[in-house]
Amino acid sequence: MPSVLLTESVVAGLSAAESWQEDTKLYQPFEVEQILLPDNAACLSVKAFLRMCNLSFQVEMRTNAESMSPSGNVPFIRSGTFTVADVEPIINFVQTKGKSLSSHLDNAEKADMKAYISLVNIVLHNAELYVSWCDNPTLQEVTKPRFISSLPWPVNHILCWQTKHAVKKKLKSADWNSKTLEDVYELVDNCCYALSERLGTQKFFFGENPTELDAIVFGHLFAILTTPLPDNRMCTILREYQNLVDLCQRIDVNYFQKHSDDDIDIENIELES
């Protein structure tokens, strides 16, 4: 453990000495053809965060984005001499550049923000994994076809099986393996309720300006709203919380609509019933 912490501190120090690179690239799978719900949520969270920080970057879509990533997950960024994968490490990397969306918060508010981020990561991320890989209709009709589409046979089926096994192992370690689909939807509803109560009538979760929480919540909720699934109850649950839908639309208008490659109008998305 000490050596890991030392390595992280050295990397943080080195990255802080190098300014943000204007030609930074964000790598992800192709959105429509290949990207899975949990990956879409992560990619949207990072793009929202970088745009809220007013940092320049280019989106690079690759069929083998996961295999290019140092962690095996998407998205990842290449900025100067650094390659960083996953949402929170990317946020931490950006903070070494002196860019933070929550620097104006006091200690109590920062602790509150971290608690809600943890809630989102535990509930929404695990729910997305569960629905994508453990709900058989979704697995067969959406997840598996998207996963294997860019890979040659038989490697595509082998990797799909391995990924499914890894996801189930992860869910088991989080004590989600014994949950039913109804249990998962109830947890999603409870999470949305807590987020809706925290947001209230505010523009963002902590007032007039977005924080890391807004970026992360946007990624998950926007992905749920815009990903048609055989069973769209997660989307139906979310639409019951109008202030959360309004938050997604607000972030879409303010940080995405100027980028034509990411334009998605929530109100015009036709979702399967």
C-alpha positions as CSV (number, residue, x, y, z in Angstrom):
1,M,0.0,0.0,0.0
2,P,2.7,2.6,0.8
3,S,4.4,2.1,-2.6
4,V,1.0,2.6,-4.3
5,L,0.4,5.8,-2.5
6,L,3.9,7.0,-3.3
7,T,3.4,6.3,-6.9
8,E,0.1,8.2,-6.9
9,S,1.7,11.2,-5.2
10,V,4.6,11.2,-7.7
11,V,2.2,11.0,-10.6
12,A,0.2,13.8,-9.2
13,G,3.3,15.9,-8.7
14,L,4.5,15.2,-12.3
15,S,1.1,16.0,-13.8
16,A,0.8,19.2,-11.8
17,A,4.0,20.4,-13.4
18,E,2.6,20.0,-16.9
19,S,-0.2,22.3,-18.0
20,W,-3.4,21.0,-19.6
21,Q,-2.7,20.1,-23.2
22,E,-5.0,21.7,-25.8
23,D,-4.8,18.5,-28.0
24,T,-5.9,16.2,-25.1
25,K,-7.9,13.3,-26.5
26,L,-10.8,11.4,-24.9
27,Y,-11.1,7.8,-26.1
28,Q,-14.4,5.9,-26.1
29,P,-16.3,3.3,-28.1
30,F,-18.6,4.4,-31.0
31,E,-21.7,5.7,-29.3
32,V,-24.6,4.3,-31.2
33,E,-23.2,1.0,-32.4
34,Q,-21.1,-0.3,-29.6
35,I,-21.3,1.7,-26.3
36,L,-23.0,0.0,-23.4
37,L,-25.1,1.7,-20.8
38,P,-22.5,1.8,-18.0
39,D,-19.8,2.9,-20.4
40,N,-22.0,5.6,-21.9
41,A,-22.7,7.0,-18.4
42,A,-19.0,7.2,-17.6
43,C,-18.1,8.8,-21.0
44,L,-20.9,11.4,-20.6
45,S,-19.8,12.2,-17.0
46,V,-16.2,12.9,-18.1
47,K,-17.2,15.0,-21.1
48,A,-19.6,17.0,-18.9
49,F,-16.9,17.5,-16.3
50,L,-14.3,18.6,-18.8
51,R,-16.7,21.1,-20.5
52,M,-17.8,22.5,-17.1
53,C,-14.1,23.1,-16.5
54,N,-13.8,24.8,-19.9
55,L,-11.0,22.5,-20.9
56,S,-10.4,21.7,-24.6
57,F,-10.3,18.1,-25.7
58,Q,-11.1,16.0,-28.8
59,V,-13.3,12.9,-28.7
60,E,-11.7,9.9,-30.4
61,M,-14.0,6.9,-31.0
62,R,-12.3,3.5,-31.4
63,T,-13.7,0.0,-31.8
64,N,-11.0,-1.3,-29.4
65,A,-11.2,1.6,-26.9
66,E,-11.4,-0.8,-23.9
67,S,-8.3,-2.7,-25.0
68,M,-6.4,0.6,-25.4
69,S,-7.3,1.7,-21.9
70,P,-4.7,1.2,-19.1
71,S,-7.5,0.0,-16.8
72,G,-9.6,-1.8,-19.5
73,N,-12.4,0.7,-18.9
74,V,-13.6,3.7,-20.8
75,P,-13.3,6.5,-21.1
76,F,-9.6,7.3,-20.9
77,I,-7.7,10.5,-21.8
78,R,-4.3,11.1,-23.3
79,S,-3.0,14.5,-22.2
80,G,0.6,15.2,-22.9
81,T,2.7,12.4,-21.5
82,F,-0.2,11.0,-19.3
83,T,-2.8,8.4,-20.0
84,V,-5.6,8.3,-17.4
85,A,-8.7,6.1,-17.3
86,D,-12.0,6.1,-15.4
87,V,-14.1,8.9,-14.1
88,E,-12.7,9.7,-10.7
89,P,-9.0,9.3,-11.7
90,I,-9.6,11.7,-14.6
91,I,-11.3,14.2,-12.2
92,N,-8.4,13.9,-9.8
93,F,-5.9,14.4,-12.7
94,V,-7.7,17.6,-13.8
95,Q,-7.6,18.8,-10.2
96,T,-3.8,18.6,-10.2
97,K,-3.9,21.2,-13.0
98,G,-5.7,23.6,-10.6
99,K,-9.1,23.0,-12.1
100,S,-11.9,22.1,-9.6
101,L,-15.6,22.7,-9.8
102,S,-16.0,22.4,-6.0
103,S,-13.2,24.7,-4.7
104,H,-15.9,27.2,-3.6
105,L,-17.6,24.7,-1.3
106,D,-16.9,24.6,2.5
107,N,-15.7,21.4,4.1
108,A,-19.2,20.3,5.1
109,E,-20.5,20.8,1.6
110,K,-17.6,18.9,0.1
111,A,-18.3,16.0,2.4
112,D,-22.0,16.2,1.4
113,M,-21.0,16.2,-2.3
114,K,-18.7,13.1,-1.8
115,A,-21.5,11.3,0.0
116,Y,-23.9,11.8,-3.0
117,I,-21.2,10.8,-5.5
118,S,-20.7,7.6,-3.5
119,L,-24.4,7.0,-3.5
120,V,-24.6,7.4,-7.3
121,N,-21.6,5.2,-7.9
122,I,-23.0,2.5,-5.6
123,V,-26.6,2.5,-6.8
124,L,-26.8,3.8,-10.4
125,H,-23.5,2.3,-11.6
126,N,-24.3,-1.1,-10.1
127,A,-27.9,-0.9,-11.4
128,E,-26.6,-0.2,-14.9
129,L,-24.3,-3.2,-14.7
130,Y,-27.0,-5.4,-13.3
131,V,-29.6,-4.5,-16.0
132,S,-27.0,-4.7,-18.8
133,W,-25.5,-8.1,-17.8
134,C,-27.9,-9.9,-15.5
135,D,-31.3,-9.1,-17.0
136,N,-31.4,-11.8,-19.8
137,P,-33.6,-9.9,-22.3
138,T,-31.3,-6.8,-22.1
139,L,-28.2,-9.0,-22.3
140,Q,-29.4,-10.9,-25.4
141,E,-31.0,-8.0,-27.2
142,V,-28.7,-5.1,-26.4
143,T,-25.6,-5.8,-24.4
144,K,-24.3,-8.9,-26.2
145,P,-24.9,-7.6,-29.8
146,R,-23.2,-4.4,-29.0
147,F,-20.3,-6.0,-27.2
148,I,-19.5,-8.6,-29.9
149,S,-20.2,-6.3,-32.9
150,S,-16.6,-4.9,-33.2
151,L,-14.7,-8.1,-32.4
152,P,-13.9,-11.1,-34.6
153,W,-15.4,-14.5,-33.9
154,P,-14.8,-16.5,-31.7
155,V,-12.9,-13.9,-29.6
156,N,-16.0,-11.8,-29.3
157,H,-18.0,-14.5,-27.6
158,I,-15.2,-15.5,-25.3
159,L,-14.6,-11.9,-24.2
160,C,-18.3,-11.4,-23.7
161,W,-18.5,-14.4,-21.4
162,Q,-15.5,-13.2,-19.5
163,T,-16.9,-9.8,-19.1
164,K,-20.2,-11.1,-17.9
165,H,-18.4,-13.3,-15.4
166,A,-16.3,-10.3,-14.1
167,V,-19.4,-8.1,-13.8
168,K,-21.3,-10.8,-11.8
169,K,-18.2,-11.2,-9.6
170,K,-18.1,-7.5,-9.0
171,L,-21.8,-7.4,-8.2
172,K,-21.4,-10.3,-5.8
173,S,-18.7,-8.5,-3.9
174,A,-21.1,-5.5,-3.6
175,D,-23.8,-7.9,-2.3
176,W,-25.9,-7.3,-5.4
177,N,-25.9,-10.9,-6.7
178,S,-29.0,-11.9,-4.7
179,K,-31.1,-8.9,-5.7
180,T,-34.0,-9.2,-8.0
181,L,-34.8,-6.8,-10.9
182,E,-37.5,-5.3,-8.7
183,D,-35.0,-4.8,-5.9
184,V,-32.7,-2.9,-8.3
185,Y,-35.5,-0.7,-9.5
186,E,-36.5,0.1,-5.9
187,L,-32.9,1.1,-5.2
188,V,-32.8,3.3,-8.3
189,D,-36.1,5.0,-7.2
190,N,-34.7,5.6,-3.7
191,C,-31.5,7.1,-5.2
192,C,-33.4,9.4,-7.6
193,Y,-35.6,10.5,-4.7
194,A,-32.5,11.4,-2.6
195,L,-31.0,13.3,-5.5
196,S,-34.2,15.1,-6.3
197,E,-34.6,16.2,-2.7
198,R,-31.0,17.5,-2.6
199,L,-31.4,19.4,-5.8
200,G,-34.8,20.9,-5.0
201,T,-35.5,24.0,-7.0
202,Q,-31.8,24.9,-7.4
203,K,-30.1,25.3,-10.7
204,F,-27.4,22.8,-9.7
205,F,-26.9,20.7,-6.6
206,F,-24.9,23.4,-4.8
207,G,-26.4,26.5,-6.2
208,E,-25.8,28.5,-9.4
209,N,-22.6,26.7,-10.5
210,P,-22.1,23.0,-11.3
211,T,-19.8,20.7,-9.3
212,E,-18.3,17.3,-9.9
213,L,-21.6,15.8,-8.6
214,D,-23.6,17.5,-11.3
215,A,-21.3,16.1,-14.0
216,I,-21.4,12.6,-12.6
217,V,-25.2,12.6,-12.0
218,F,-25.7,14.0,-15.5
219,G,-23.7,11.1,-17.1
220,H,-25.8,8.4,-15.4
221,L,-29.2,10.0,-15.8
222,F,-28.7,11.1,-19.4
223,A,-27.5,7.7,-20.4
224,I,-30.5,6.1,-18.7
225,L,-32.9,8.6,-20.5
226,T,-31.4,8.0,-23.9
227,T,-30.6,4.3,-24.0
228,P,-33.6,2.2,-25.3
229,L,-33.8,-1.1,-23.4
230,P,-36.3,-4.0,-23.5
231,D,-37.4,-2.9,-20.1
232,N,-37.2,0.9,-19.7
233,R,-38.4,1.1,-16.1
234,M,-35.2,2.9,-15.0
235,C,-36.1,5.6,-17.5
236,T,-39.7,5.6,-16.3
237,I,-38.6,6.0,-12.7
238,L,-36.3,8.9,-13.6
239,R,-38.9,10.7,-15.5
240,E,-41.0,10.9,-12.3
241,Y,-38.5,13.4,-10.9
242,Q,-38.9,16.4,-13.2
243,N,-36.2,18.5,-11.5
244,L,-33.6,15.8,-12.4
245,V,-34.8,15.7,-16.0
246,D,-34.6,19.5,-16.0
247,L,-31.0,19.3,-14.7
248,C,-30.1,16.9,-17.5
249,Q,-31.6,19.3,-20.1
250,R,-29.9,22.3,-18.5
251,I,-26.5,20.6,-18.7
252,D,-27.2,19.4,-22.2
253,V,-28.1,22.9,-23.4
254,N,-25.2,24.7,-21.6
255,Y,-22.4,22.2,-22.2
256,F,-23.3,19.9,-25.1
257,Q,-25.5,21.5,-27.7
258,K,-22.7,23.6,-29.1
259,H,-20.9,20.3,-29.9
260,S,-22.8,18.8,-32.8
261,D,-21.4,15.3,-32.3
262,D,-23.0,15.0,-28.8
263,D,-26.4,16.7,-29.4
264,I,-29.3,14.6,-28.0
265,D,-32.6,16.2,-27.3
266,I,-34.1,14.4,-24.3
267,E,-37.7,15.4,-25.1
268,N,-37.4,14.0,-28.6
269,I,-35.9,10.7,-27.7
270,E,-38.4,7.9,-28.5
271,L,-37.9,5.2,-25.9
272,E,-39.3,1.7,-26.0
273,S,-42.2,1.1,-23.6
